[in-house]
Amino acid sequence: MGEAKGKTSLGMEENLEGLLCYVLGWITGIIFLILEKESKFVRFHAVQSIVVFGAYSILALIFGFIPVIGWIVLYVLGALAFILWVVLMVKAYQGQMYKLPVAGDIAEKNSKSSTANKPPETGNKP
């Protein structure tokens, strides 16, 4: 996958912004998805962060209510989520669009720049 090197609409380097999408999980994912208007790289990582850590948050909430077995599962999920969190931040900082199996597909479909959704302006205005 390509290296992220350019500046974003927020004025930061793409790789730094991509890393920041993961720092607080789905929260920073939402923030950067709203703020970043142009960089497909950053928007990809923002959506992937929302999907991955949003799903983890929901699972943690569910398993947190199940005594003993749920708590053990939650401990294992937490350890795996921590490892994944670090890997995703490192890959984003390296400029890679590291695509996870399901979340990456969702992120790829939903990471178009917000300016790409606007129709092109024509010189003929009514």
N, CA, C and O atoms as a GROMACS GRO file, in nm:
protein
  504
    1MET      N    1   0.084  -0.117   0.000
    1MET     CA    2   0.000   0.000   0.000
    1MET      C    3   0.089   0.124   0.000
    1MET      O    4   0.206   0.118   0.039
    2GLY      N    5   0.032   0.236  -0.044
    2GLY     CA    6   0.110   0.358  -0.060
    2GLY      C    7   0.148   0.423   0.071
    2GLY      O    8   0.085   0.401   0.175
    3GLU      N    9   0.250   0.501   0.064
    3GLU     CA   10   0.298   0.575   0.180
    3GLU      C   11   0.222   0.707   0.191
    3GLU      O   12   0.203   0.776   0.091
    4ALA      N   13   0.179   0.743   0.309
    4ALA     CA   14   0.112   0.870   0.333
    4ALA      C   15   0.219   0.974   0.363
    4ALA      O   16   0.296   0.958   0.458
    5LYS      N   17   0.224   1.080   0.284
    5LYS     CA   18   0.326   1.181   0.305
    5LYS      C   19   0.272   1.323   0.306
    5LYS      O   20   0.336   1.413   0.360
    6GLY      N   21   0.156   1.343   0.246
    6GLY     CA   22   0.106   1.478   0.227
    6GLY      C   23   0.045   1.539   0.352
    6GLY      O   24   0.026   1.474   0.454
    7LYS      N   25   0.016   1.667   0.338
    7LYS     CA   26  -0.054   1.740   0.444
    7LYS      C   27  -0.204   1.716   0.428
    7LYS      O   28  -0.252   1.687   0.319
    8THR      N   29  -0.273   1.728   0.537
    8THR     CA   30  -0.418   1.708   0.537
    8THR      C   31  -0.488   1.843   0.535
    8THR      O   32  -0.423   1.948   0.538
    9SER      N   33  -0.620   1.841   0.531
    9SER     CA   34  -0.695   1.967   0.535
    9SER      C   35  -0.681   2.036   0.671
    9SER      O   36  -0.713   2.154   0.684
   10LEU      N   37  -0.635   1.963   0.773
   10LEU     CA   38  -0.611   2.021   0.905
   10LEU      C   39  -0.468   2.075   0.918
   10LEU      O   40  -0.434   2.137   1.018
   11GLY      N   41  -0.385   2.052   0.816
   11GLY     CA   42  -0.248   2.103   0.816
   11GLY      C   43  -0.145   2.013   0.880
   11GLY      O   44  -0.029   2.052   0.893
   12MET      N   45  -0.183   1.892   0.919
   12MET     CA   46  -0.087   1.797   0.978
   12MET      C   47  -0.044   1.696   0.872
   12MET      O   48  -0.105   1.687   0.766
   13GLU      N   49   0.061   1.622   0.904
   13GLU     CA   50   0.102   1.513   0.817
   13GLU      C   51  -0.002   1.402   0.825
   13GLU      O   52  -0.059   1.376   0.931
   14GLU      N   53  -0.026   1.335   0.712
   14GLU     CA   54  -0.127   1.229   0.708
   14GLU      C   55  -0.097   1.116   0.806
   14GLU      O   56  -0.187   1.065   0.872
   15ASN      N   57   0.031   1.077   0.815
   15ASN     CA   58   0.063   0.964   0.902
   15ASN      C   59   0.039   0.997   1.050
   15ASN      O   60  -0.005   0.910   1.126
   16LEU      N   61   0.066   1.119   1.090
   16LEU     CA   62   0.041   1.159   1.228
   16LEU      C   63  -0.109   1.163   1.257
   16LEU      O   64  -0.155   1.117   1.361
   17GLU      N   65  -0.184   1.218   1.164
   17GLU     CA   66  -0.329   1.222   1.182
   17GLU      C   67  -0.389   1.082   1.183
   17GLU      O   68  -0.481   1.054   1.260
   18GLY      N   69  -0.335   0.993   1.098
   18GLY     CA   70  -0.380   0.854   1.097
   18GLY      C   71  -0.357   0.787   1.232
   18GLY      O   72  -0.444   0.716   1.281
   19LEU      N   73  -0.241   0.810   1.291
   19LEU     CA   74  -0.212   0.756   1.424
   19LEU      C   75  -0.309   0.812   1.527
   19LEU      O   76  -0.360   0.738   1.611
   20LEU      N   77  -0.335   0.941   1.521
   20LEU     CA   78  -0.422   1.005   1.619
   20LEU      C   79  -0.566   0.954   1.612
   20LEU      O   80  -0.640   0.964   1.709
   21CYS      N   81  -0.606   0.900   1.497
   21CYS     CA   82  -0.740   0.842   1.484
   21CYS      C   83  -0.763   0.728   1.583
   21CYS      O   84  -0.876   0.700   1.621
   22TYR      N   85  -0.656   0.664   1.624
   22TYR     CA   86  -0.666   0.546   1.713
   22TYR      C   87  -0.641   0.577   1.860
   22TYR      O   88  -0.673   0.495   1.945
   23VAL      N   89  -0.585   0.693   1.891
   23VAL     CA   90  -0.538   0.721   2.028
   23VAL      C   91  -0.646   0.698   2.134
   23VAL      O   92  -0.620   0.632   2.234
   24LEU      N   93  -0.764   0.749   2.113
   24LEU     CA   94  -0.873   0.729   2.210
   24LEU      C   95  -0.982   0.640   2.152
   24LEU      O   96  -1.100   0.652   2.186
   25GLY      N   97  -0.942   0.550   2.062
   25GLY     CA   98  -1.037   0.455   2.004
   25GLY      C   99  -1.140   0.522   1.917
   25GLY      O  100  -1.107   0.609   1.836
   26TRP      N  101  -1.266   0.482   1.933
   26TRP     CA  102  -1.372   0.532   1.846
   26TRP      C  103  -1.397   0.681   1.866
   26TRP      O  104  -1.451   0.746   1.777
   27ILE      N  105  -1.360   0.736   1.980
   27ILE     CA  106  -1.382   0.879   2.006
   27ILE      C  107  -1.298   0.964   1.911
   27ILE      O  108  -1.351   1.054   1.845
   28THR      N  109  -1.168   0.937   1.904
   28THR     CA  110  -1.084   1.015   1.812
   28THR      C  111  -1.115   0.978   1.667
   28THR      O  112  -1.095   1.059   1.577
   29GLY      N  113  -1.163   0.856   1.644
   29GLY     CA  114  -1.207   0.819   1.510
   29GLY      C  115  -1.319   0.910   1.463
   29GLY      O  116  -1.315   0.960   1.350
   30ILE      N  117  -1.417   0.932   1.547
   30ILE     CA  118  -1.529   1.021   1.513
   30ILE      C  119  -1.481   1.164   1.494
   30ILE      O  120  -1.523   1.232   1.400
   31ILE      N  121  -1.394   1.209   1.582
   31ILE     CA  122  -1.343   1.347   1.573
   31ILE      C  123  -1.274   1.369   1.439
   31ILE      O  124  -1.302   1.468   1.370
   32PHE      N  125  -1.184   1.278   1.400
   32PHE     CA  126  -1.111   1.297   1.275
   32PHE      C  127  -1.197   1.272   1.153
   32PHE      O  128  -1.172   1.331   1.047
   33LEU      N  129  -1.297   1.187   1.164
   33LEU     CA  130  -1.389   1.168   1.052
   33LEU      C  131  -1.468   1.295   1.025
   33LEU      O  132  -1.495   1.329   0.910
   34ILE      N  133  -1.504   1.365   1.130
   34ILE     CA  134  -1.578   1.491   1.115
   34ILE      C  135  -1.487   1.603   1.067
   34ILE      O  136  -1.524   1.680   0.977
   35LEU      N  137  -1.367   1.614   1.125
   35LEU     CA  138  -1.278   1.726   1.094
   35LEU      C  139  -1.204   1.713   0.962
   35LEU      O  140  -1.187   1.812   0.891
   36GLU      N  141  -1.161   1.594   0.927
   36GLU     CA  142  -1.081   1.575   0.805
   36GLU      C  143  -1.174   1.563   0.684
   36GLU      O  144  -1.255   1.471   0.675
   37LYS      N  145  -1.160   1.657   0.593
   37LYS     CA  146  -1.251   1.663   0.478
   37LYS      C  147  -1.194   1.600   0.352
   37LYS      O  148  -1.270   1.560   0.264
   38GLU      N  149  -1.061   1.590   0.340
   38GLU     CA  150  -1.004   1.551   0.212
   38GLU      C  151  -0.922   1.422   0.211
   38GLU      O  152  -0.931   1.346   0.114
   39SER      N  153  -0.845   1.395   0.312
   39SER     CA  154  -0.751   1.284   0.309
   39SER      C  155  -0.822   1.148   0.322
   39SER      O  156  -0.878   1.116   0.427
   40LYS      N  157  -0.819   1.071   0.215
   40LYS     CA  158  -0.878   0.937   0.216
   40LYS      C  159  -0.804   0.849   0.317
   40LYS      O  160  -0.865   0.765   0.383
   41PHE      N  161  -0.673   0.867   0.328
   41PHE     CA  162  -0.590   0.791   0.423
   41PHE      C  163  -0.639   0.812   0.567
   41PHE      O  164  -0.661   0.715   0.640
   42VAL      N  165  -0.656   0.936   0.606
   42VAL     CA  166  -0.698   0.967   0.743
   42VAL      C  167  -0.842   0.921   0.765
   42VAL      O  168  -0.873   0.864   0.869
   43ARG      N  169  -0.928   0.946   0.669
   43ARG     CA  170  -1.068   0.905   0.682
   43ARG      C  171  -1.080   0.752   0.692
   43ARG      O  172  -1.164   0.701   0.765
   44PHE      N  173  -0.996   0.678   0.618
   44PHE     CA  174  -0.993   0.533   0.626
   44PHE      C  175  -0.961   0.489   0.769
   44PHE      O  176  -1.031   0.405   0.826
   45HIS      N  177  -0.855   0.546   0.826
   45HIS     CA  178  -0.814   0.508   0.962
   45HIS      C  179  -0.919   0.552   1.065
   45HIS      O  180  -0.939   0.484   1.166
   46ALA      N  181  -0.984   0.665   1.042
   46ALA     CA  182  -1.088   0.711   1.134
   46ALA      C  183  -1.205   0.612   1.135
   46ALA      O  184  -1.253   0.574   1.242
   47VAL      N  185  -1.251   0.572   1.017
   47VAL     CA  186  -1.363   0.479   1.010
   47VAL      C  187  -1.324   0.343   1.067
   47VAL      O  188  -1.402   0.282   1.139
   48GLN      N  189  -1.204   0.296   1.035
   48GLN     CA  190  -1.160   0.167   1.088
   48GLN      C  191  -1.152   0.172   1.241
   48GLN      O  192  -1.188   0.074   1.307
   49SER      N  193  -1.107   0.283   1.296
   49SER     CA  194  -1.101   0.298   1.442
   49SER      C  195  -1.241   0.294   1.503
   49SER      O  196  -1.262   0.231   1.606
   50ILE      N  197  -1.335   0.361   1.439
   50ILE     CA  198  -1.473   0.362   1.488
   50ILE      C  199  -1.531   0.221   1.489
   50ILE      O  200  -1.593   0.179   1.586
   51VAL      N  201  -1.511   0.149   1.380
   51VAL     CA  202  -1.568   0.014   1.367
   51VAL      C  203  -1.503  -0.082   1.467
   51VAL      O  204  -1.572  -0.152   1.540
   52VAL      N  205  -1.370  -0.085   1.470
   52VAL     CA  206  -1.299  -0.181   1.556
   52VAL      C  207  -1.323  -0.153   1.704
   52VAL      O  208  -1.363  -0.242   1.778
   53PHE      N  209  -1.299  -0.030   1.746
   53PHE     CA  210  -1.308  -0.002   1.889
   53PHE      C  211  -1.450   0.026   1.935
   53PHE      O  212  -1.480   0.016   2.054
   54GLY      N  213  -1.538   0.059   1.842
   54GLY     CA  214  -1.681   0.065   1.874
   54GLY      C  215  -1.734  -0.074   1.903
   54GLY      O  216  -1.806  -0.095   2.000
   55ALA      N  217  -1.698  -0.170   1.818
   55ALA     CA  218  -1.739  -0.310   1.839
   55ALA      C  219  -1.679  -0.363   1.970
   55ALA      O  220  -1.746  -0.432   2.046
   56TYR      N  221  -1.552  -0.331   1.994
   56TYR     CA  222  -1.490  -0.375   2.120
   56TYR      C  223  -1.563  -0.317   2.241
   56TYR      O  224  -1.587  -0.388   2.339
   57SER      N  225  -1.599  -0.190   2.235
   57SER     CA  226  -1.669  -0.126   2.347
   57SER      C  227  -1.804  -0.193   2.374
   57SER      O  228  -1.842  -0.214   2.490
   58ILE      N  229  -1.874  -0.227   2.268
   58ILE     CA  230  -2.004  -0.295   2.284
   58ILE      C  231  -1.984  -0.433   2.345
   58ILE      O  232  -2.056  -0.472   2.437
   59LEU      N  233  -1.886  -0.508   2.294
   59LEU     CA  234  -1.858  -0.642   2.350
   59LEU      C  235  -1.814  -0.634   2.495
   59LEU      O  236  -1.855  -0.716   2.577
   60ALA      N  237  -1.732  -0.535   2.528
   60ALA     CA  238  -1.687  -0.518   2.666
   60ALA      C  239  -1.804  -0.488   2.758
   60ALA      O  240  -1.810  -0.537   2.870
   61LEU      N  241  -1.897  -0.408   2.711
   61LEU     CA  242  -2.015  -0.377   2.790
   61LEU      C  243  -2.098  -0.502   2.815
   61LEU      O  244  -2.144  -0.526   2.927
   62ILE      N  245  -2.118  -0.581   2.712
   62ILE     CA  246  -2.198  -0.704   2.725
   62ILE      C  247  -2.129  -0.804   2.818
   62ILE      O  248  -2.191  -0.854   2.912
   63PHE      N  249  -2.001  -0.834   2.792
   63PHE     CA  250  -1.930  -0.933   2.874
   63PHE      C  251  -1.907  -0.886   3.017
   63PHE      O  252  -1.889  -0.968   3.107
   64GLY      N  253  -1.906  -0.755   3.038
   64GLY     CA  254  -1.887  -0.702   3.172
   64GLY      C  255  -2.000  -0.739   3.267
   64GLY      O  256  -1.981  -0.742   3.389
   65PHE      N  257  -2.118  -0.767   3.213
   65PHE     CA  258  -2.232  -0.804   3.295
   65PHE      C  259  -2.241  -0.953   3.324
   65PHE      O  260  -2.324  -0.996   3.404
   66ILE      N  261  -2.157  -1.032   3.260
   66ILE     CA  262  -2.160  -1.178   3.280
   66ILE      C  263  -2.055  -1.213   3.385
   66ILE      O  264  -1.936  -1.194   3.361
   67PRO      N  265  -2.097  -1.266   3.500
   67PRO     CA  266  -2.000  -1.298   3.605
   67PRO      C  267  -1.900  -1.407   3.563
   67PRO      O  268  -1.934  -1.496   3.484
   68VAL      N  269  -1.784  -1.399   3.613
   68VAL     CA  270  -1.670  -1.490   3.600
   68VAL      C  271  -1.631  -1.518   3.455
   68VAL      O  272  -1.528  -1.468   3.409
   69ILE      N  273  -1.709  -1.596   3.381
   69ILE     CA  274  -1.671  -1.631   3.243
   69ILE      C  275  -1.664  -1.506   3.157
   69ILE      O  276  -1.571  -1.490   3.077
   70GLY      N  277  -1.761  -1.418   3.172
   70GLY     CA  278  -1.760  -1.293   3.096
   70GLY      C  279  -1.640  -1.208   3.130
   70GLY      O  280  -1.582  -1.144   3.043
   71TRP      N  281  -1.604  -1.207   3.257
   71TRP     CA  282  -1.488  -1.128   3.299
   71TRP      C  283  -1.359  -1.185   3.243
   71TRP      O  284  -1.268  -1.109   3.207
   72ILE      N  285  -1.349  -1.316   3.235
   72ILE     CA  286  -1.230  -1.380   3.176
   72ILE      C  287  -1.221  -1.345   3.028
   72ILE      O  288  -1.115  -1.308   2.977
   73VAL      N  289  -1.334  -1.358   2.959
   73VAL     CA  290  -1.338  -1.324   2.816
   73VAL      C  291  -1.302  -1.177   2.798
   73VAL      O  292  -1.228  -1.141   2.707
   74LEU      N  293  -1.355  -1.092   2.885
   74LEU     CA  294  -1.326  -0.949   2.878
   74LEU      C  295  -1.177  -0.920   2.898
   74LEU      O  296  -1.121  -0.833   2.832
   75TYR      N  297  -1.114  -0.993   2.988
   75TYR     CA  298  -0.970  -0.977   3.011
   75TYR      C  299  -0.891  -1.015   2.886
   75TYR      O  300  -0.800  -0.942   2.845
   76VAL      N  301  -0.926  -1.127   2.824
   76VAL     CA  302  -0.857  -1.172   2.701
   76VAL      C  303  -0.883  -1.073   2.587
   76VAL      O  304  -0.790  -1.036   2.515
   77LEU      N  305  -1.010  -1.031   2.571
   77LEU     CA  306  -1.043  -0.934   2.466
   77LEU      C  307  -0.967  -0.803   2.488
   77LEU      O  308  -0.920  -0.741   2.392
   78GLY      N  309  -0.956  -0.762   2.612
   78GLY     CA  310  -0.884  -0.638   2.644
   78GLY      C  311  -0.737  -0.647   2.605
   78GLY      O  312  -0.681  -0.552   2.550
   79ALA      N  313  -0.675  -0.760   2.633
   79ALA     CA  314  -0.534  -0.779   2.596
   79ALA      C  315  -0.517  -0.778   2.444
   79ALA      O  316  -0.424  -0.716   2.391
   80LEU      N  317  -0.607  -0.847   2.375
   80LEU     CA  318  -0.601  -0.849   2.228
   80LEU      C  319  -0.628  -0.712   2.169
   80LEU      O  320  -0.564  -0.671   2.072
   81ALA      N  321  -0.724  -0.640   2.228
   81ALA     CA  322  -0.755  -0.505   2.180
   81ALA      C  323  -0.636  -0.411   2.200
   81ALA      O  324  -0.610  -0.324   2.116
   82PHE      N  325  -0.565  -0.426   2.311
   82PHE     CA  326  -0.447  -0.343   2.336
   82PHE      C  327  -0.339  -0.368   2.231
   82PHE      O  328  -0.280  -0.274   2.178
   83ILE      N  329  -0.314  -0.494   2.201
   83ILE     CA  330  -0.213  -0.530   2.100
   83ILE      C  331  -0.255  -0.474   1.963
   83ILE      O  332  -0.174  -0.415   1.891
   84LEU      N  333  -0.382  -0.492   1.928
   84LEU     CA  334  -0.433  -0.441   1.801
   84LEU      C  335  -0.423  -0.290   1.795
   84LEU      O  336  -0.388  -0.234   1.691
   85TRP      N  337  -0.453  -0.223   1.904
   85TRP     CA  338  -0.446  -0.077   1.914
   85TRP      C  339  -0.304  -0.028   1.881
   85TRP      O  340  -0.287   0.065   1.803
   86VAL      N  341  -0.205  -0.092   1.942
   86VAL     CA  342  -0.065  -0.053   1.918
   86VAL      C  343  -0.026  -0.080   1.773
   86VAL      O  344   0.036   0.005   1.709
   87VAL      N  345  -0.062  -0.197   1.721
   87VAL     CA  346  -0.029  -0.232   1.582
   87VAL      C  347  -0.091  -0.131   1.486
   87VAL      O  348  -0.024  -0.084   1.393
   88LEU      N  349  -0.218  -0.098   1.506
   88LEU     CA  350  -0.286  -0.004   1.415
   88LEU      C  351  -0.223   0.135   1.421
   88LEU      O  352  -0.212   0.201   1.318
   89MET      N  353  -0.184   0.180   1.539
   89MET     CA  354  -0.118   0.311   1.549
   89MET      C  355   0.017   0.311   1.478
   89MET      O  356   0.051   0.406   1.408
   90VAL      N  357   0.094   0.204   1.496
   90VAL     CA  358   0.225   0.194   1.431
   90VAL      C  359   0.210   0.191   1.279
   90VAL      O  360   0.281   0.262   1.207
   91LYS      N  361   0.117   0.109   1.230
   91LYS     CA  362   0.096   0.098   1.085
   91LYS      C  363   0.050   0.230   1.026
   91LYS      O  364   0.096   0.269   0.918
   92ALA      N  365  -0.038   0.301   1.095
   92ALA     CA  366  -0.084   0.432   1.046
   92ALA      C  367   0.032   0.531   1.044
   92ALA      O  368   0.047   0.608   0.948
   93TYR      N  369   0.115   0.530   1.148
   93TYR     CA  370   0.228   0.622   1.152
   93TYR      C  371   0.331   0.591   1.044
   93TYR      O  372   0.399   0.681   0.995
   94GLN      N  373   0.341   0.464   1.005
   94GLN     CA  374   0.430   0.425   0.897
   94GLN      C  375   0.373   0.460   0.760
   94GLN      O  376   0.439   0.440   0.658
   95GLY      N  377   0.251   0.512   0.757
   95GLY     CA  378   0.190   0.554   0.632
   95GLY      C  379   0.119   0.442   0.558
   95GLY      O  380   0.091   0.454   0.439
   96GLN      N  381   0.090   0.333   0.626
   96GLN     CA  382   0.024   0.219   0.562
   96GLN      C  383  -0.126   0.222   0.587
   96GLN      O  384  -0.171   0.252   0.698
   97MET      N  385  -0.202   0.190   0.483
   97MET     CA  386  -0.346   0.172   0.500
   97MET      C  387  -0.368   0.026   0.536
   97MET      O  388  -0.415  -0.053   0.454
   98TYR      N  389  -0.333  -0.009   0.657
   98TYR     CA  390  -0.340  -0.146   0.707
   98TYR      C  391  -0.486  -0.183   0.724
   98TYR      O  392  -0.556  -0.128   0.809
   99LYS      N  393  -0.531  -0.276   0.644
   99LYS     CA  394  -0.673  -0.308   0.635
   99LYS      C  395  -0.703  -0.438   0.710
   99LYS      O  396  -0.654  -0.544   0.673
  100LEU      N  397  -0.784  -0.428   0.814
  100LEU     CA  398  -0.830  -0.545   0.887
  100LEU      C  399  -0.940  -0.614   0.806
  100LEU      O  400  -1.006  -0.549   0.725
  101PRO      N  401  -0.960  -0.745   0.826
  101PRO     CA  402  -1.054  -0.819   0.742
  101PRO      C  403  -1.194  -0.759   0.725
  101PRO      O  404  -1.230  -0.728   0.612
  102VAL      N  405  -1.271  -0.740   0.826
  102VAL     CA  406  -1.408  -0.690   0.811
  102VAL      C  407  -1.411  -0.538   0.826
  102VAL      O  408  -1.470  -0.468   0.744
  103ALA      N  409  -1.348  -0.488   0.930
  103ALA     CA  410  -1.348  -0.344   0.957
  103ALA      C  411  -1.281  -0.267   0.844
  103ALA      O  412  -1.325  -0.156   0.811
  104GLY      N  413  -1.177  -0.323   0.786
  104GLY     CA  414  -1.108  -0.257   0.675
  104GLY      C  415  -1.194  -0.243   0.552
  104GLY      O  416  -1.188  -0.142   0.482
  105ASP      N  417  -1.275  -0.345   0.525
  105ASP     CA  418  -1.367  -0.338   0.411
  105ASP      C  419  -1.472  -0.229   0.433
  105ASP      O  420  -1.503  -0.152   0.342
  106ILE      N  421  -1.525  -0.223   0.554
  106ILE     CA  422  -1.622  -0.119   0.588
  106ILE      C  423  -1.557   0.019   0.577
  106ILE      O  424  -1.616   0.112   0.523
  107ALA      N  425  -1.436   0.031   0.629
  107ALA     CA  426  -1.364   0.159   0.626
  107ALA      C  427  -1.336   0.202   0.482
  107ALA      O  428  -1.349   0.320   0.448
  108GLU      N  429  -1.298   0.108   0.400
  108GLU     CA  430  -1.266   0.141   0.260
  108GLU      C  431  -1.389   0.194   0.186
  108GLU      O  432  -1.380   0.287   0.107
  109LYS      N  433  -1.504   0.134   0.214
  109LYS     CA  434  -1.628   0.177   0.148
  109LYS      C  435  -1.676   0.312   0.199
  109LYS      O  436  -1.744   0.385   0.126
  110ASN      N  437  -1.643   0.346   0.321
  110ASN     CA  438  -1.698   0.467   0.384
  110ASN      C  439  -1.596   0.578   0.407
  110ASN      O  440  -1.623   0.669   0.485
  111SER      N  441  -1.481   0.572   0.343
  111SER     CA  442  -1.377   0.671   0.372
  111SER      C  443  -1.357   0.772   0.259
  111SER      O  444  -1.254   0.840   0.255
  112LYS      N  445  -1.450   0.783   0.170
  112LYS     CA  446  -1.438   0.884   0.063
  112LYS      C  447  -1.431   1.022   0.126
  112LYS      O  448  -1.492   1.047   0.230
  113SER      N  449  -1.357   1.110   0.062
  113SER     CA  450  -1.350   1.246   0.115
  113SER      C  451  -1.486   1.312   0.101
  113SER      O  452  -1.561   1.282   0.008
  114SER      N  453  -1.517   1.400   0.192
  114SER     CA  454  -1.648   1.465   0.189
  114SER      C  455  -1.661   1.555   0.067
  114SER      O  456  -1.773   1.586   0.025
  115THR      N  457  -1.550   1.599   0.011
  115THR     CA  458  -1.557   1.681  -0.110
  115THR      C  459  -1.585   1.595  -0.232
  115THR      O  460  -1.630   1.647  -0.334
  116ALA      N  461  -1.560   1.463  -0.223
  116ALA     CA  462  -1.587   1.373  -0.335
  116ALA      C  463  -1.736   1.350  -0.353
  116ALA      O  464  -1.779   1.311  -0.461
  117ASN      N  465  -1.815   1.374  -0.250
  117ASN     CA  466  -1.959   1.353  -0.257
  117ASN      C  467  -2.034   1.468  -0.321
  117ASN      O  468  -2.152   1.455  -0.356
  118LYS      N  469  -1.966   1.583  -0.337
  118LYS     CA  470  -2.032   1.699  -0.394
  118LYS      C  471  -2.028   1.691  -0.546
  118LYS      O  472  -1.928   1.647  -0.602
  119PRO      N  473  -2.136   1.732  -0.613
  119PRO     CA  474  -2.134   1.734  -0.759
  119PRO      C  475  -2.040   1.841  -0.809
  119PRO      O  476  -2.024   1.945  -0.744
  120PRO      N  477  -1.978   1.817  -0.924
  120PRO     CA  478  -1.886   1.919  -0.976
  120PRO      C  479  -1.963   2.045  -1.016
  120PRO      O  480  -2.075   2.039  -1.067
  121GLU      N  481  -1.899   2.159  -0.991
  121GLU     CA  482  -1.964   2.285  -1.025
  121GLU      C  483  -1.945   2.312  -1.172
  121GLU      O  484  -1.839   2.285  -1.229
  122THR      N  485  -2.048   2.366  -1.234
  122THR     CA  486  -2.041   2.402  -1.375
  122THR      C  487  -2.042   2.552  -1.388
  122THR      O  488  -2.083   2.623  -1.296
  123GLY      N  489  -1.998   2.601  -1.500
  123GLY     CA  490  -1.995   2.744  -1.525
  123GLY      C  491  -2.132   2.802  -1.550
  123GLY      O  492  -2.150   2.923  -1.537
  124ASN      N  493  -2.229   2.721  -1.585
  124ASN     CA  494  -2.364   2.770  -1.614
  124ASN      C  495  -2.449   2.763  -1.490
  124ASN      O  496  -2.489   2.655  -1.447
  125LYS      N  497  -2.476   2.879  -1.433
  125LYS     CA  498  -2.561   2.884  -1.314
  125LYS      C  499  -2.694   2.946  -1.354
  125LYS      O  500  -2.696   3.044  -1.429
  126PRO      N  501  -2.804   2.890  -1.306
  126PRO     CA  502  -2.936   2.943  -1.346
  126PRO      C  503  -2.966   3.078  -1.288
  126PRO      O  504  -3.073   3.134  -1.313
   0.00000   0.00000   0.00000
